[in-house]
């Protein structure tokens, strides 16, 4: 069994956050959604599974995923081909909701337990897509908010792209920041296309 296969097996059995999830409004059990690969040239570094993904066990199996695939210019078959895309969120499990019904943040213990080892086991990655502030802070070491981090895309390596979350709640953000779709997305799509063709 390879190093990554061992990590995947261990992560899928992880219950380190069971007590934490038991006291959320959702009172749910851990269900790690682990979608890693030793072949995929593209790494999607996201935040954490939502409630629908927790139910299905398939990452980005929701409207956010539809928007993300549109941004990438790929269909579902390509997106879920593990020889093409690896998906490593900041937390493998759905964090749950707080008493007000708002999303809880990804538990830091997940990243500190798994993240560095998982990334080290996927050296073939050519393009990194960093979705949301938690992933951007971890990978880039930035202290800026998401809008500024995404706007600073020229300051990062050409194979690294900071993205807002593709949630439909961010439709207003996209309208206020048209430069994202005009400037960032075309370059990201080019990088994704080249990586999928083995030329990235």
N, C-alpha and C positions, 0 to 999 in steps of 0.2 A: 504494500500500500504506500503510495507517494505521500510526501509531507502534506500536500494540500488535501489529499483524500482523508488523511488522518485528522486534519484540522476541521474539515467539513463534518466528519462523523462526530467529533467531539462537540462542535458547535451546535449541531442539530439536537444533541442530547442535553444542552445547557439549561439549567434551571436556577442559575444564580440570582435571578430577579423574581423568583416565585413569591417571596414574601412581599416584595414591593408591589407587584401586580395585584396581590390579594386584597390590598387596601385601597385600590383605585375605585372609581365609580363603576368601572366595567367588571371588576372582580374576576379577571380572567387569568388563565394559566399561560405560562410561557409557550410560545410556538415559534421557535427560530425559523426564519425564512432565509435559507443559505443558498446563494446562487453564484458560485465561484467557478473558476476555470483555469487550467494550465495552458489553454490555447488562445483564449479571447484577447484580441489586441486592444479592446476598448473596455475601460473600467468606469462604471457609473458609481460614484460615491454619493449616496443619498443620505437621508435623515433616519427614517425608521418606517417599518410597515404601518399602514393605516388599518382601520377595522376590517375593510373588505379584503385586504391582502392577508390579514390574520385569519380570516375565514377560509380563503381559497388556498393559501400557501404559495401563491404565485406573485412575485414582485411586480409592482406597478400594474396590477390587474384591476385598474379603475380608470376614471376619466383623466386623472393626472397622467397615467401611463399613455392614454390616447394622445394627449397633448405632447408629451415627451417624444413619442414615436414620430409625431408630425414634425417636431423640431429637428429630429435626427434625420428625417427623410427615409425611414425604414418601415417595413410592415411588421406585423406581429411575429411571423415565422422567423424573420431575420433577427428581431429583437430578442426572442427567446431561444435562439441558437447559441448554446454555451461555447461554441468554438468562435463566436463573434463578440458576445457581450458577457462580461462578468459584472455582477451587481453586489456592491459591498456597502450597506448602510452603516450609519454610525451606531445603530443598535439593530440586532437581528430580529427582535421581537416588537410587536405592537406595544407601546408604552402605556396605553390606556388614556382615559379622560379623568380630569379632576372633578371636584364636586360641582363645578359650574358647566361641565360638559366640554371643556376646552382640551385640546391635545396636550398631553404631558410631554416634556422633552425626552429625548433618548437618554437612558441612564448612562452616565459616564463609565460605569464599571464595564459595560459591554466593549467599548472601544479600547479601554485599557487592558482588557483580558485578551481580546482577539485580533485587533486591527493590525498591529505591526507585523505579527506573524503571518497573517493572511496576505498582506501586501508583499512581504518578502517571498512568499511561496508562489507569487504570480509575476515573475520578472519579465514575462513576455509583453506586458502591458505597454502600449505605445501612446494611447490617448486617454487622458483622464478628464472626466466630466464631473465637476464638483457641484452638487445640488444643495443649495441652502447654506445658511450661516454656520451650522455645526461642522459640516464637512469642509467648508472653506477655511475655517479657523484651524482645524486639525491639519489639513494638508498644506496650507499656505502660510500659516502662522500670522494671519492678518488680524487686526483689531477693528477694522472698519465694518460698517453695516453691509448687508447684502447688496444694496443698490450701489454703493461705492465700490465694493469688491468686484461686482460684475462690470462696472464701468471702467475699472482699471485693467481690463483684460489684456491690453497691449503690454503690461508690465510682467506678464507671466510667460513661462516657456510656451512655444508655439503649439505644443501638444497638450496643454492644460487649459480648460475652460471653466470659469465660474458661472453658474447659472442660477437664476431664481427657481424656486420650487414651481413645477408645472401645474400646481393646483389651480382649479378654476376660481378659487378665491383670489388669485393673483391677476385676474383679468384686468382689474383697475390699474395695477402696477404696469402691466404691459402697455396700456393706453397712455400712461403718463411718461413712459420711457420707450418711445418708438425706436430709438437708436439700437435697442437690444435686437429687435427683429431685423433692422436694416443693416447693422454692422457686425454684430456678434454671431448671429445664427448662420449667415452664409459661410463664414470662416470655419465655424464648428462643423457644419455639414461637409465642407471640403475635406477637413481633417478626418472625419468619420469615414467618408467615401474612400479616401486613400488608404486608411488603415484596413478597411474591409477588403480592399483589393490587394492588400499585401504590399502597398507602396508607401505606407506612412512612416 
